[in-house]
């Protein structure tokens, strides 16, 4: 962040535990902080981050359907930026709704945050005043006791050493994806546009063992990019990722030759398993082709 933005934080290090995927919590924090930065980009301001415990009753939750009363850990991200106008306030969590300029994202940020929190049994609120700022509060259900089952470790998550080309026009998701995949042992090259990815791939089509691409990107969609890559290298393993789409389905993607299909937000354990499935199936097919070729040569 530029020096025109001051970060203030009040983090209670003794909050209760929550049951959550660390990479998704990172994604939530980054999405909200980057949105706050964009709101203050022109004039600067103050970014406030707080973390604390709270108790909520049924009365407190009367507007939050399906959320149970009890203990919560609250992550608050506040900015002193331009605020959100009333006419779009109720749309900000809708998939693909965005006020950002072309090239600054697809609008999936807040929709993804909202989806993650709902699956955790929590909720997110937004308070905003024009020209004064916006405050997002993310409520994670707290755990009264920390479970004794072993945590997720690299020992029980499938890893590898192959070379992956990772493509997404959201810089936050690119950074997160690169971090997650590198921790799994993979060698990762990232690109933030379809055009950049295509230029990288066509120059060295045999450099990568796997391509992971977002579907919704400006210009060329992920599925169209995949088709171009498959024309150049028909057996290329590709995983297509999407947060919401009425245009592409898993069945349609696989009929196009795309080997894997993943729904956002990407969970580390699930994407690690999918990557290994796709790569191992490709290796098995290659081995079978080599055997058949050897038999034909022998004949």
N, C-alpha and C positions, 0 to 999 in steps of 0.2 A: 504494500500500500504506500502511496506517496506520503511525504512528510506533512502534507496539508491535512491529513486525517490522524487524529489522536485516538489511540486505543486505551480504554479504561476497562479494567476487569476486576470483578469481585467473585472469586471462585472459592466456595466452601469445599475444602478438600475432605471433609468428613461427611459428605452426603451419603445417603443410603445407596445400595447397589441397584442396578437395573439389569434386566435380561435383554441384551441387544447385540447386534453385530457391530464390532468396532469400526469396520470400514463404512457402514451405513451411518453411524453417528458422525464420523468424519465428513461424510457427504452432506449431511444435514447442516453441520456447522459451516462448511465451506460455501454451500449454496446461499445461506442466509447472510453470511459476512460479505460475499461478493455482491449480492443484491444491495446491501447497505452501502458498499463502496460506490456502486453505480449511482445511487441516490445522492451521493455527496461528491461525485467526481469533479463537478465544475467549481464548487465553492469551498470544498473541504468540510470538515466538521469533526464530530466525535462519534466513535464507534464504541458502544458499551456492551460488554459481555459479562453476564452473571450466571452463577449456578448455585442453587440452594434447594433445600427440602421444603415441602409444604403438605398440608392436609386439606383435602377437599371433601365436602359433604354432598349428599344428594341434592341439596338446595343449590350448592355451588355449581353442580353439573347439570342443571335442568335443561340447558341448551346443548348438551353434549350427549347425543343419543348413543347408547351402548357402552358408555364409559362408567366403570364402577367406582364408587367412592373409596377413599383410603389415602395412602401415602403416595406422593409423587416427587420426582426430582425435576426441577424446572430449569431449563436452559433459556435464558433471555438474551436476545440480540436486538439492540436499539441503535438507531442512528438519528442524526440531527439534519437529515436531508430534506428533499422537497416534498416528502409525503406522498400519499396515494389518494387520488380524487375519488369522491363518493360513487361516481358512475361506473368505476371499474373495481371497486373494493370487493364486491361479491364474486368477481370472476378470477381473482388472482390464483386460486388453487385449481382452476380448470386446465386440463391438458392442452398444450399448444397456445394458451392465451399468453401474450407477451406485449410489452410496450417497448421492448428493446429494438435497437436498430438492426438492420440486416447484418449478419456476421457476428452478433453479440449473443447468440444463443437461440434455441428453438422454443423456449418457453416451458420446458419440461421441469425446470428446477423446483418451483414451489409445488407442482403436482406430485413430483417424486417425494419430496419432503412430507407432504400430507399423507401420501400412501404408506410410507414407512411407519409413520407415527400411528396411523389407524391400525395397522397390523400388530403393533406392539400393545394395543389397547389404550393408547393415549390420545392426545389431541394437540392442535396448534391454534393459537389465537393471534389476531393482528389488531393493533390499535394505531391509528395514524391521524395526523393533523397536517393539513396542507401547509407547506413552507416551514414546518417545525420539526417534522420527523416521523418515524415509524418504529414501533416496537413489536417484535414477534416473540411469543412465549411458547416454548415447546414443553409439553407435560409428559414425562415418561413415568409409567407406573413403577413404583419402587418395590423392591423385594424385602420382606421382613427378615428373611434368612437367605444367606448365600448358599446355593446348592453345592453339594459335596462331589458331584460328578466331575470327572476330569474336563478341563476346558478344551476348547478347540486349539490344537497345536499343529505345526507343520508335520508332526509325526502321523497324524490321522487325516491329513488333507493331501490329496494326490498332487504331486509336483512334477516338474520336468526341466529339460534344458534346451528345448527347441526355440527357434527364432520366430517371434510373433510380430505382425504388423497390426497395431491397434489404432482404430480411427473413430473419432467422435468430434463434432464441432463445438462441444462444450468443453472449455479448457479445464474446468473443475473435474469433469469426469475423466478426461484424458490423464490428468495428473494422478487421480485416484486409481485408475485402471493400471497405469504404469507401475505405481507403487505396489499394488496387490500382486500383479503378475511377476514382478521382479522378486518379490519375497517368496514366491512359489518356485523360483529358480530359473525362470524363462529369460531369454534375451529379448528385450522389447524395443521396438521402434514405434514412435507415435506420430500421427498426423492429425491436424484439426480441420481438414477439408478434403472433399472427394477428389478435387483436382490435384492437390499435393500428393495424396495417397496414390492416385493413378500414375502420376509422373514417377514417383518412387518405385512403384511396382513394375511398370513397363520397362524401366531402365535395367532392372535386375529381377526378372520374374521368378528365378529359381532361388533367390536369396532367403525367402521366408518359408517356414514350415506350416504356418497357419496365419489366416487373416481374421481379425475380429472387427466388425464394422457396425456402427450405428445405422439405423434405417433412415431416420428423418434428418436430412442435412440439406442446406441450401444448394441449389444447382442440381447435382446428381445424387439421387437417393442411394442408400446402401445396397438395395437389391439391384439397381442398375449398374452400380460400380462392380458388384459381384459378377454380373453377367459379362462385363467387359474383361474382368480378370480371368474368368473361366474360358473365354474365347482364346485368350493367350496361353492359358495353362489349364487344360480341362480337368485335371485331377486335383486341383488346388483345394485343400480343406478351408472352408469359410464358415464362420459363425456370425449370424445376423442378430443384432440386438435391437429391441424396440420397447418403448414405454407404453405406447398406445398407438394402434393403427388399425383402421378399417380397410386398408389397402393390401396389406401383406399378412398372411397367416403362416403358421408352421408348415402346413401341407403345401401351400403355394411355394414357399421358400425351398422346400426340399424337392419339389417338382422342377425347380430351376437349376438344381444341382448344388444348392447350398446344404452343407452337411449338418449344421447345427443351428438352433434357434433358441434365443434366450430373451426373457422378459426383464426389463429394468424394474426396480434397481437390481444390479448384479450382486448376488451374495457370494462371498469368497468361496465357500465350500462347494456351492452349486456350480459356479463357473469353472472351478478347478476340476470338478468331476466331468463336466461337459467337454472341456478342452482335452482331457485324457481320452475320453470316449472317441472323440472325432479323430485325434491323432493316432490312437491305437488301431481304430478301424481302417484308417488310411494305410498304416504300416502293414496290416494284415492283407489288404487288397494288393499292395505293391508286392508283398512276398508271394502271393498266389500268382500274380502275373509273371513273376520271375520264374517260378516253377514251371508254369505252362510254356513259357518261352524256351526254357531249358529242355523240356520234353519235345517240343517241336524241332528244336535244333538237333536233338539226339536222333529223332526220327529221320 
